[in-house]
Amino acid sequence: MRGFFVNNVMIPVSELSAIAQFSVSRDDIAFFESGIAKVRLSTVPIVHEKSFSYDVIGGYLHKELLKASISKDDF
């Protein structure tokens, strides 16, 4: 088990990873910029749903795509 000590207490380090069930194209990300109303996460055996009255994710996804595409082309 990996971890680190704080005041003689072992704090474990764990990882959380997500794998997309479907592909997302650049056009989809551009569409997200207009807003995301609902997100659904499936964690066996529970399904979590979150609805937003205003977009909190779409703008961030679009901004990160633009940053990644700029850095990819920049040597």
Secondary structure by P-SEA (a helix, b strand, c coil): ccccccccbbbbbbbbbbbbcccccaaaaaaacccccbbbbbcccbbbbbbbcccccaaaaaaaaaaaaaaaacc
